Amino acid sequence: MLVVIDVGNTHTVIGLYREDELIDNWRISTDADRTRDEYIILLQEFLRSLGLDRREVEGMMISCVVPPVLNELLGLARKYFHFRPLVVGPGIRTGLPILLDNPREVGADRIVNAVAAYQKHKKAMVIIDFGTATTFDCVSSLGEYLGGVIAPGMHISMEALCQRASKLPRVELVRPKEVIGKNTVHCMQSGVVYGYLALVEGLVNRIKEELGGDILVVATGGLARVVEKETGIIDDVDELLTLWGLKYLYNLNSNK
């Protein structure tokens, strides 16, 4: 079995594959202070819930944007599984030319998403990842990573608003019935929710104008389904895109 781990700034998603089947996946909070010994306890409990044992794990593929966590995961694999996992980063084969000034600057999760989406659809596209930040990654019809956009995520926008404006309360992120709010809560919800939708739609339209041609819009991340319900600009939603991409890269780099 293969364990794939996607470490984001807010959440870490763990997937378990047997051959090409994703058996299960789990989402936990990302904690830079969590140790390798704590990780093995969590992982063993996940495996035990499926009637499985860690001795059945033969490989691990990691995408990580939080360096302290990566160090602990490497230690986890070394101490408890006795192998070195594959890590998305310089030297890993992706089959995706990165046409940037400095390819090393691209986040591992963004590369994984771009690889996965292109392998699934084989056409020009923009991949939107609704995470802590909202990222837009552009891939050409030839499978070239062209670059992208990084914008604040919806939750970051709300937190910043509450922290910098002392009289504004924290409110639930739900869509109000009308854009023009009649009270402070509805005004804030309208600004964050409708403003965020306008940001997404506006950037996608500008990207399409710049790239030209038929561009597929693929969405992933925690808020992907929520945003899809409010706009017609998204063509495909795959909340587990990153896990599938990690599985693909593991096969590509381990000759399986």
PASEBA-1860 file (N, C-alpha, C; in nm, 3 decimals):
! residues 256
1> MLVVIDVG> 0.083/-0.120/0.000/0.000/0.000/0.000/0.087/0.126/0.000 ~ 0.031/0.232/-0.049/0.101/0.359/-0.060/0.028/0.465/0.023 ~ 0.105/0.537/0.105/0.052/0.652/0.179/0.094/0.779/0.106 ~ -0.002/0.865/0.075/0.029/0.995/0.015/-0.012/1.103/0.114 ~ 0.072/1.204/0.128/0.048/1.308/0.228/0.065/1.445/0.164 ~ -0.038/1.527/0.174/-0.035/1.664/0.124/-0.042/1.760/0.243 ~ 0.069/1.825/0.274/0.077/1.915/0.388/0.056/2.058/0.340 ~ -0.057/2.117/0.377/-0.085/2.256/0.346/-0.061/2.343/0.468
9> NTHTVIGL> -0.081/2.473/0.453/-0.058/2.564/0.564/-0.159/2.547/0.677 ~ -0.281/2.508/0.644/-0.386/2.494/0.744/-0.420/2.349/0.773 ~ -0.433/2.268/0.667/-0.471/2.128/0.684/-0.371/2.035/0.615 ~ -0.364/1.914/0.666/-0.287/1.807/0.605/-0.382/1.695/0.566 ~ -0.374/1.652/0.441/-0.462/1.545/0.393/-0.377/1.421/0.367 ~ -0.422/1.309/0.421/-0.352/1.181/0.409/-0.440/1.086/0.329 ~ -0.383/1.024/0.229/-0.457/0.926/0.149/-0.389/0.790/0.153 ~ -0.467/0.686/0.139/-0.413/0.550/0.139/-0.457/0.480/0.011
17> YREDELID> -0.358/0.438/-0.069/-0.385/0.370/-0.195/-0.346/0.223/-0.188 ~ -0.431/0.139/-0.244/-0.393/0.001/-0.274/-0.403/-0.013/-0.425 ~ -0.287/-0.029/-0.490/-0.280/-0.025/-0.636/-0.336/0.111/-0.682 ~ -0.440/0.112/-0.764/-0.496/0.238/-0.814/-0.620/0.282/-0.737 ~ -0.652/0.212/-0.631/-0.774/0.244/-0.554/-0.739/0.329/-0.432 ~ -0.806/0.444/-0.421/-0.794/0.525/-0.300/-0.886/0.463/-0.196 ~ -0.827/0.395/-0.099/-0.906/0.322/0.001/-0.979/0.419/0.094 ~ -0.905/0.520/0.139/-0.965/0.619/0.228/-0.874/0.741/0.235
25> NWRISTDA> -0.925/0.848/0.292/-0.844/0.968/0.313/-0.888/1.038/0.440 ~ -0.795/1.111/0.500/-0.821/1.177/0.628/-0.763/1.319/0.625 ~ -0.831/1.411/0.689/-0.786/1.551/0.697/-0.760/1.586/0.844 ~ -0.640/1.635/0.872/-0.605/1.678/1.007/-0.549/1.820/1.000 ~ -0.543/1.887/1.114/-0.486/2.021/1.115/-0.334/2.012/1.097 ~ -0.277/2.109/1.028/-0.131/2.115/1.014/-0.073/2.180/1.138 ~ 0.017/2.110/1.202/0.079/2.156/1.327/0.230/2.142/1.314 ~ 0.300/2.255/1.308/0.445/2.252/1.290/0.517/2.190/1.410
33> DRTRDEYI> 0.447/2.177/1.523/0.508/2.121/1.644/0.479/1.971/1.662 ~ 0.398/1.914/1.576/0.365/1.772/1.588/0.488/1.688/1.554 ~ 0.518/1.587/1.637/0.639/1.507/1.619/0.609/1.381/1.537 ~ 0.716/1.316/1.493/0.703/1.191/1.416/0.633/1.083/1.497 ~ 0.652/1.085/1.629/0.588/0.985/1.714/0.438/1.010/1.726 ~ 0.399/1.137/1.722/0.255/1.168/1.721/0.193/1.131/1.587 ~ 0.268/1.153/1.479/0.217/1.117/1.346/0.192/0.966/1.336 ~ 0.280/0.884/1.391/0.261/0.740/1.378/0.138/0.694/1.457
41> ILLQEFLR> 0.111/0.759/1.570/-0.009/0.725/1.647/-0.134/0.755/1.565 ~ -0.137/0.872/1.502/-0.251/0.908/1.418/-0.265/0.811/1.301 ~ -0.154/0.785/1.234/-0.159/0.699/1.116/-0.200/0.557/1.151 ~ -0.151/0.507/1.262/-0.189/0.372/1.303/-0.337/0.363/1.335 ~ -0.391/0.469/1.396/-0.534/0.469/1.426/-0.617/0.471/1.298 ~ -0.573/0.549/1.199/-0.643/0.552/1.070/-0.642/0.413/1.006 ~ -0.524/0.350/1.007/-0.511/0.217/0.948/-0.594/0.114/1.024 ~ -0.590/0.125/1.155/-0.664/0.029/1.238/-0.815/0.039/1.213
49> SLGLDRRE> -0.863/0.159/1.184/-1.006/0.177/1.158/-1.050/0.102/1.032 ~ -0.952/0.069/0.946/-0.980/-0.005/0.822/-0.940/-0.152/0.834 ~ -0.897/-0.191/0.953/-0.852/-0.328/0.973/-0.717/-0.356/0.910 ~ -0.633/-0.252/0.898/-0.503/-0.265/0.833/-0.390/-0.241/0.932 ~ -0.270/-0.277/0.889/-0.151/-0.264/0.974/-0.045/-0.184/0.900 ~ 0.036/-0.111/0.974/0.137/-0.026/0.909/0.242/-0.108/0.834 ~ 0.257/-0.235/0.869/0.353/-0.320/0.798/0.313/-0.345/0.653 ~ 0.189/-0.314/0.620/0.142/-0.330/0.482/0.179/-0.210/0.395
57> VEGMMISC> 0.227/-0.102/0.456/0.264/0.018/0.381/0.402/-0.002/0.318 ~ 0.410/0.012/0.187/0.535/-0.012/0.114/0.599/0.115/0.060 ~ 0.526/0.226/0.060/0.582/0.349/0.006/0.507/0.470/0.055 ~ 0.569/0.588/0.036/0.510/0.712/0.081/0.551/0.824/-0.014 ~ 0.456/0.910/-0.048/0.481/1.026/-0.134/0.431/1.149/-0.061 ~ 0.515/1.252/-0.053/0.482/1.370/0.028/0.491/1.497/-0.055 ~ 0.391/1.583/-0.038/0.395/1.721/-0.085/0.381/1.808/0.038 ~ 0.475/1.902/0.059/0.474/1.977/0.184/0.518/2.122/0.161
65> VVPPVLNE> 0.442/2.217/0.216/0.479/2.358/0.208/0.517/2.413/0.346 ~ 0.532/2.323/0.445/0.569/2.363/0.582/0.695/2.286/0.620 ~ 0.813/2.344/0.603/0.940/2.270/0.622/0.954/2.192/0.753 ~ 0.915/2.247/0.869/0.930/2.168/0.992/0.850/2.038/0.989 ~ 0.735/2.040/0.924/0.654/1.920/0.916/0.721/1.816/0.826 ~ 0.780/1.862/0.716/0.849/1.769/0.626/0.959/1.695/0.699 ~ 1.034/1.764/0.782/1.143/1.700/0.856/1.089/1.588/0.946 ~ 0.976/1.610/1.010/0.918/1.508/1.096/0.862/1.390/1.017
73> LLGLARKY> 0.806/1.419/0.900/0.752/1.310/0.817/0.865/1.223/0.762 ~ 0.977/1.286/0.728/1.093/1.207/0.685/1.141/1.118/0.799 ~ 1.141/1.174/0.919/1.179/1.095/1.036/1.080/0.984/1.065 ~ 0.952/1.010/1.043/0.848/0.909/1.060/0.874/0.789/0.969 ~ 0.900/0.817/0.841/0.922/0.709/0.745/1.048/0.629/0.780 ~ 1.151/0.701/0.821/1.279/0.635/0.853/1.266/0.547/0.978 ~ 1.199/0.601/1.081/1.193/0.531/1.210/1.094/0.416/1.211 ~ 0.978/0.436/1.149/0.871/0.338/1.164/0.846/0.251/1.040
81> FHFRPLVV> 0.886/0.301/0.922/0.863/0.224/0.800/0.992/0.176/0.734 ~ 1.104/0.233/0.777/1.236/0.190/0.732/1.257/0.208/0.582 ~ 1.203/0.316/0.528/1.232/0.355/0.391/1.232/0.507/0.381 ~ 1.290/0.558/0.273/1.289/0.702/0.249/1.176/0.734/0.153 ~ 1.084/0.820/0.193/0.972/0.852/0.104/1.015/0.942/-0.011 ~ 0.935/0.946/-0.116/0.956/1.040/-0.224/0.891/1.172/-0.187 ~ 0.959/1.282/-0.219/0.911/1.415/-0.183/0.905/1.502/-0.308 ~ 0.794/1.572/-0.327/0.781/1.662/-0.441/0.874/1.780/-0.422
89> GPGIRTGL> 0.966/1.799/-0.516/1.063/1.907/-0.505/1.165/1.896/-0.616 ~ 1.271/1.975/-0.608/1.376/1.970/-0.711/1.428/1.828/-0.730 ~ 1.442/1.787/-0.855/1.493/1.654/-0.886/1.385/1.550/-0.910 ~ 1.261/1.581/-0.873/1.154/1.486/-0.895/1.105/1.498/-1.040 ~ 1.078/1.385/-1.102/1.025/1.388/-1.239/0.875/1.416/-1.237 ~ 0.833/1.513/-1.318/0.692/1.549/-1.324/0.634/1.534/-1.465 ~ 0.720/1.539/-1.568/0.670/1.539/-1.705/0.604/1.670/-1.742 ~ 0.622/1.773/-1.658/0.558/1.903/-1.678/0.665/2.012/-1.682
97> PILLDNPR> 0.704/2.060/-1.800/0.802/2.169/-1.807/0.749/2.292/-1.734 ~ 0.833/2.351/-1.649/0.792/2.468/-1.571/0.855/2.593/-1.632 ~ 0.774/2.672/-1.700/0.824/2.787/-1.774/0.819/2.914/-1.690 ~ 0.895/2.913/-1.580/0.900/3.027/-1.489/1.043/3.080/-1.479 ~ 1.056/3.203/-1.428/1.189/3.261/-1.408/1.271/3.174/-1.313 ~ 1.206/3.126/-1.206/1.273/3.039/-1.109/1.178/2.925/-1.072 ~ 1.188/2.811/-1.140/1.096/2.699/-1.116/1.093/2.652/-0.971 ~ 1.201/2.673/-0.896/1.205/2.628/-0.757/1.108/2.704/-0.668
105> EVGADRIV> 1.058/2.818/-0.715/0.968/2.898/-0.633/0.827/2.841/-0.626 ~ 0.792/2.754/-0.719/0.654/2.704/-0.726/0.629/2.606/-0.611 ~ 0.518/2.627/-0.539/0.484/2.538/-0.430/0.461/2.396/-0.476 ~ 0.500/2.300/-0.394/0.488/2.159/-0.431/0.344/2.121/-0.462 ~ 0.249/2.172/-0.383/0.109/2.137/-0.405/0.059/2.188/-0.539 ~ 0.110/2.304/-0.582/0.067/2.361/-0.711/0.117/2.276/-0.828 ~ 0.239/2.226/-0.816/0.293/2.139/-0.920/0.214/2.009/-0.926 ~ 0.183/1.952/-0.810/0.108/1.826/-0.806/-0.029/1.844/-0.871
113> NAVAAYQK> -0.098/1.954/-0.837/-0.230/1.979/-0.894/-0.223/1.995/-1.046 ~ -0.122/2.068/-1.092/-0.107/2.091/-1.236/-0.081/1.960/-1.310 ~ 0.007/1.878/-1.255/0.037/1.748/-1.316/-0.088/1.661/-1.320 ~ -0.159/1.654/-1.207/-0.277/1.568/-1.198/-0.385/1.613/-1.295 ~ -0.413/1.743/-1.297/-0.520/1.793/-1.383/-0.487/1.772/-1.530 ~ -0.360/1.795/-1.568/-0.325/1.777/-1.709/-0.331/1.630/-1.749 ~ -0.286/1.542/-1.663/-0.291/1.399/-1.695/-0.435/1.350/-1.708 ~ -0.527/1.410/-1.636/-0.666/1.369/-1.642/-0.739/1.426/-1.763
121> HKKAMVII> -0.704/1.549/-1.805/-0.782/1.617/-1.908/-0.707/1.642/-2.038 ~ -0.573/1.651/-2.032/-0.490/1.667/-2.152/-0.532/1.786/-2.239 ~ -0.553/1.901/-2.178/-0.587/2.020/-2.254/-0.545/2.144/-2.175 ~ -0.552/2.261/-2.240/-0.517/2.386/-2.172/-0.617/2.411/-2.059 ~ -0.567/2.457/-1.946/-0.655/2.472/-1.831/-0.599/2.568/-1.728 ~ -0.687/2.608/-1.638/-0.647/2.678/-1.516/-0.701/2.597/-1.399 ~ -0.614/2.568/-1.303/-0.651/2.490/-1.185/-0.660/2.586/-1.067 ~ -0.775/2.591/-1.002/-0.795/2.678/-0.886/-0.797/2.592/-0.761
129> DFGTATTF> -0.708/2.623/-0.668/-0.703/2.551/-0.541/-0.752/2.644/-0.431 ~ -0.869/2.611/-0.375/-0.930/2.694/-0.271/-0.880/2.647/-0.134 ~ -0.765/2.695/-0.095/-0.707/2.660/0.034/-0.688/2.782/0.121 ~ -0.583/2.782/0.203/-0.552/2.898/0.286/-0.537/3.021/0.197 ~ -0.458/3.005/0.091/-0.456/3.101/-0.018/-0.534/3.039/-0.133 ~ -0.581/3.123/-0.224/-0.645/3.072/-0.345/-0.545/3.086/-0.459 ~ -0.507/2.974/-0.518/-0.407/2.977/-0.625/-0.471/2.940/-0.758 ~ -0.422/3.005/-0.863/-0.466/2.979/-0.999/-0.341/2.936/-1.077
137> DCVSSLGE> -0.340/2.814/-1.128/-0.224/2.762/-1.199/-0.262/2.730/-1.343 ~ -0.183/2.783/-1.436/-0.215/2.773/-1.579/-0.126/2.672/-1.649 ~ -0.188/2.585/-1.726/-0.118/2.481/-1.801/-0.158/2.491/-1.948 ~ -0.060/2.483/-2.036/-0.088/2.492/-2.179/-0.140/2.360/-2.233 ~ -0.188/2.362/-2.357/-0.238/2.240/-2.420/-0.126/2.139/-2.442 ~ 0.001/2.185/-2.437/0.117/2.097/-2.453/0.166/2.042/-2.320 ~ 0.097/2.076/-2.212/0.138/2.027/-2.082/0.252/2.106/-2.020 ~ 0.257/2.237/-2.047/0.361/2.323/-1.990/0.300/2.406/-1.877
145> YLGGVIAP> 0.372/2.414/-1.765/0.326/2.498/-1.654/0.366/2.642/-1.685 ~ 0.267/2.727/-1.707/0.292/2.863/-1.756/0.307/2.966/-1.645 ~ 0.258/2.937/-1.527/0.259/3.034/-1.418/0.122/3.042/-1.355 ~ 0.096/3.146/-1.279/-0.034/3.154/-1.215/-0.054/3.278/-1.132 ~ -0.147/3.268/-1.039/-0.187/3.380/-0.953/-0.203/3.328/-0.811 ~ -0.164/3.409/-0.713/-0.187/3.376/-0.572/-0.269/3.490/-0.511 ~ -0.383/3.455/-0.453/-0.470/3.554/-0.390/-0.507/3.507/-0.249 ~ -0.549/3.598/-0.161/-0.592/3.556/-0.027/-0.713/3.465/-0.035
153> GMHISMEA> -0.716/3.365/0.051/-0.833/3.278/0.059/-0.946/3.349/0.130 ~ -1.066/3.290/0.123/-1.183/3.354/0.183/-1.168/3.371/0.335 ~ -1.116/3.268/0.401/-1.102/3.276/0.546/-0.996/3.379/0.587 ~ -0.888/3.388/0.509/-0.786/3.489/0.537/-0.846/3.629/0.525 ~ -0.927/3.651/0.423/-0.989/3.781/0.402/-1.077/3.819/0.521 ~ -1.156/3.725/0.569/-1.242/3.752/0.683/-1.162/3.779/0.809 ~ -1.057/3.699/0.833/-0.974/3.718/0.951/-0.906/3.855/0.949 ~ -0.855/3.894/0.833/-0.789/4.024/0.820/-0.887/4.137/0.847
161> LCQRASKL> -1.008/4.126/0.799/-1.110/4.228/0.819/-1.142/4.244/0.967 ~ -1.157/4.133/1.037/-1.190/4.138/1.180/-1.074/4.191/1.264 ~ -0.953/4.153/1.229/-0.836/4.194/1.307/-0.803/4.341/1.290 ~ -0.823/4.395/1.170/-0.782/4.533/1.143/-0.893/4.635/1.164 ~ -1.017/4.588/1.175/-1.129/4.679/1.201/-1.192/4.636/1.334 ~ -1.158/4.706/1.440/-1.189/4.659/1.575/-1.338/4.648/1.605 ~ -1.423/4.723/1.536/-1.566/4.718/1.564/-1.640/4.611/1.485 ~ -1.571/4.545/1.393/-1.637/4.444/1.311/-1.626/4.306/1.375
169> PRVELVRP> -1.738/4.236/1.389/-1.737/4.104/1.453/-1.698/3.994/1.357 ~ -1.667/3.877/1.412/-1.650/3.759/1.328/-1.788/3.705/1.292 ~ -1.807/3.674/1.165/-1.939/3.628/1.121/-1.925/3.498/1.044 ~ -2.035/3.426/1.032/-2.037/3.301/0.957/-2.024/3.330/0.808 ~ -1.943/3.250/0.740/-1.923/3.270/0.597/-2.034/3.202/0.518 ~ -2.147/3.270/0.507/-2.259/3.221/0.428/-2.302/3.331/0.332 ~ -2.365/3.292/0.223/-2.409/3.388/0.123/-2.537/3.455/0.168 ~ -2.536/3.588/0.181/-2.661/3.658/0.214/-2.755/3.658/0.094
177> KEVIGKNT> -2.886/3.677/0.119/-2.983/3.672/0.010/-2.964/3.786/-0.089 ~ -2.917/3.901/-0.041/-2.900/4.017/-0.127/-2.758/4.070/-0.115 ~ -2.711/4.131/-0.223/-2.576/4.189/-0.221/-2.571/4.309/-0.127 ~ -2.673/4.393/-0.131/-2.675/4.513/-0.047/-2.725/4.475/0.091 ~ -2.632/4.475/0.189/-2.667/4.435/0.324/-2.742/4.543/0.399 ~ -2.832/4.500/0.489/-2.911/4.593/0.569/-2.861/4.601/0.714 ~ -2.759/4.522/0.746/-2.697/4.529/0.879/-2.550/4.491/0.865 ~ -2.474/4.510/0.971/-2.329/4.490/0.964/-2.291/4.348/0.926
185> VHCMQSGV> -2.359/4.251/0.984/-2.327/4.111/0.955/-2.348/4.080/0.808 ~ -2.465/4.120/0.755/-2.492/4.092/0.615/-2.399/4.170/0.522 ~ -2.363/4.291/0.561/-2.268/4.369/0.481/-2.133/4.298/0.472 ~ -2.088/4.243/0.583/-1.960/4.172/0.585/-1.968/4.043/0.505 ~ -2.077/3.969/0.523/-2.094/3.845/0.447/-2.098/3.872/0.298 ~ -2.166/3.978/0.259/-2.174/4.013/0.118/-2.037/4.050/0.063 ~ -1.963/4.131/0.140/-1.832/4.175/0.095/-1.735/4.060/0.077 ~ -1.736/3.968/0.173/-1.641/3.856/0.166/-1.687/3.752/0.063
193> VYGYLALV> -1.812/3.710/0.068/-1.859/3.602/-0.020/-1.872/3.650/-0.164 ~ -1.949/3.755/-0.187/-1.967/3.804/-0.324/-1.838/3.866/-0.377 ~ -1.764/3.932/-0.289/-1.635/3.988/-0.331/-1.538/3.879/-0.373 ~ -1.540/3.768/-0.300/-1.453/3.655/-0.333/-1.493/3.592/-0.466 ~ -1.625/3.576/-0.486/-1.672/3.522/-0.614/-1.633/3.612/-0.730 ~ -1.643/3.743/-0.708/-1.605/3.837/-0.813/-1.456/3.827/-0.843 ~ -1.375/3.805/-0.739/-1.231/3.788/-0.758/-1.203/3.665/-0.844 ~ -1.268/3.553/-0.810/-1.246/3.429/-0.883/-1.290/3.443/-1.028
201> EGLVNRIK> -1.411/3.493/-1.049/-1.463/3.507/-1.185/-1.380/3.607/-1.266 ~ -1.342/3.717/-1.202/-1.263/3.819/-1.272/-1.127/3.768/-1.314 ~ -1.059/3.697/-1.226/-0.927/3.644/-1.259/-0.935/3.537/-1.367 ~ -1.035/3.449/-1.357/-1.049/3.345/-1.459/-1.075/3.408/-1.595 ~ -1.161/3.508/-1.601/-1.189/3.575/-1.729/-1.065/3.642/-1.786 ~ -0.986/3.705/-1.701/-0.863/3.769/-1.748/-0.760/3.666/-1.795 ~ -0.753/3.554/-1.723/-0.661/3.447/-1.764/-0.702/3.391/-1.900 ~ -0.832/3.370/-1.919/-0.881/3.319/-2.047/-0.849/3.416/-2.161
209> EELGGDIL> -0.865/3.546/-2.135/-0.834/3.646/-2.238/-0.686/3.643/-2.273 ~ -0.602/3.624/-2.171/-0.458/3.625/-2.193/-0.411/3.500/-2.266 ~ -0.465/3.385/-2.231/-0.422/3.259/-2.292/-0.490/3.234/-2.426 ~ -0.616/3.276/-2.437/-0.690/3.252/-2.561/-0.727/3.106/-2.576 ~ -0.818/3.078/-2.669/-0.856/2.940/-2.695/-0.953/2.885/-2.592 ~ -0.974/2.755/-2.598/-1.068/2.685/-2.510/-0.994/2.644/-2.382 ~ -1.028/2.707/-2.270/-0.959/2.683/-2.143/-1.053/2.614/-2.045 ~ -1.011/2.498/-1.994/-1.088/2.425/-1.894/-1.057/2.483/-1.756
217> VVATGGLA> -1.158/2.494/-1.671/-1.139/2.543/-1.534/-1.165/2.428/-1.437 ~ -1.061/2.387/-1.368/-1.068/2.277/-1.272/-1.050/2.333/-1.131 ~ -1.133/2.291/-1.038/-1.125/2.341/-0.900/-1.099/2.227/-0.803 ~ -1.021/2.258/-0.699/-0.995/2.163/-0.592/-0.982/2.241/-0.462 ~ -0.964/2.170/-0.350/-0.950/2.238/-0.222/-1.080/2.238/-0.143 ~ -1.069/2.279/-0.018/-1.180/2.269/0.077/-1.306/2.344/0.038 ~ -1.294/2.460/-0.027/-1.410/2.541/-0.062/-1.456/2.523/-0.206 ~ -1.398/2.428/-0.277/-1.427/2.413/-0.420/-1.576/2.389/-0.446
225> RVVEKETG> -1.637/2.298/-0.372/-1.779/2.268/-0.392/-1.867/2.387/-0.357 ~ -1.830/2.459/-0.253/-1.907/2.576/-0.210/-1.907/2.682/-0.318 ~ -1.789/2.710/-0.374/-1.778/2.813/-0.477/-1.848/2.768/-0.605 ~ -1.835/2.640/-0.638/-1.897/2.590/-0.761/-2.047/2.615/-0.763 ~ -2.111/2.604/-0.646/-2.255/2.624/-0.639/-2.297/2.767/-0.668 ~ -2.202/2.861/-0.654/-2.235/3.003/-0.667/-2.191/3.065/-0.798 ~ -2.122/2.988/-0.883/-2.074/3.044/-1.009/-2.076/2.936/-1.117 ~ -2.093/2.979/-1.241/-2.093/2.883/-1.351/-1.961/2.877/-1.422
233> IIDDVDEL> -1.856/2.934/-1.362/-1.728/2.945/-1.431/-1.642/2.819/-1.418 ~ -1.678/2.730/-1.324/-1.597/2.609/-1.298/-1.653/2.492/-1.379 ~ -1.565/2.424/-1.451/-1.605/2.310/-1.535/-1.598/2.177/-1.463 ~ -1.502/2.161/-1.371/-1.483/2.031/-1.305/-1.431/2.054/-1.164 ~ -1.486/1.980/-1.069/-1.440/1.987/-0.930/-1.385/1.851/-0.890 ~ -1.264/1.850/-0.837/-1.202/1.727/-0.789/-1.133/1.759/-0.657 ~ -1.201/1.731/-0.547/-1.148/1.764/-0.415/-1.027/1.680/-0.377 ~ -1.008/1.566/-0.445/-0.896/1.477/-0.414/-0.790/1.481/-0.524
241> LTLWGLKY> -0.788/1.589/-0.600/-0.695/1.602/-0.712/-0.550/1.587/-0.667 ~ -0.513/1.650/-0.556/-0.375/1.646/-0.509/-0.333/1.504/-0.472 ~ -0.422/1.430/-0.408/-0.388/1.292/-0.371/-0.364/1.207/-0.494 ~ -0.450/1.224/-0.595/-0.432/1.148/-0.719/-0.301/1.187/-0.785 ~ -0.268/1.317/-0.781/-0.143/1.362/-0.840/-0.022/1.304/-0.769 ~ -0.029/1.293/-0.638/0.082/1.233/-0.563/0.099/1.086/-0.600 ~ -0.013/1.017/-0.616/-0.006/0.877/-0.659/0.058/0.867/-0.797 ~ 0.020/0.953/-0.889/0.076/0.952/-1.025/0.226/0.979/-1.020
249> LYNLNSNK> 0.269/1.076/-0.942/0.412/1.110/-0.934/0.492/0.998/-0.868 ~ 0.430/0.930/-0.771/0.499/0.816/-0.709/0.527/0.709/-0.813 ~ 0.425/0.676/-0.892/0.443/0.576/-0.998/0.548/0.620/-1.099 ~ 0.546/0.748/-1.135/0.638/0.801/-1.234/0.783/0.795/-1.187 ~ 0.804/0.815/-1.056/0.940/0.822/-1.004/0.988/0.692/-0.938 ~ 0.901/0.594/-0.929/0.945/0.467/-0.872/0.935/0.354/-0.973 ~ 0.908/0.394/-1.101/0.900/0.297/-1.212/0.794/0.190/-1.189 ~ 0.679/0.235/-1.130/0.570/0.140/-1.107/0.455/0.170/-1.201
END
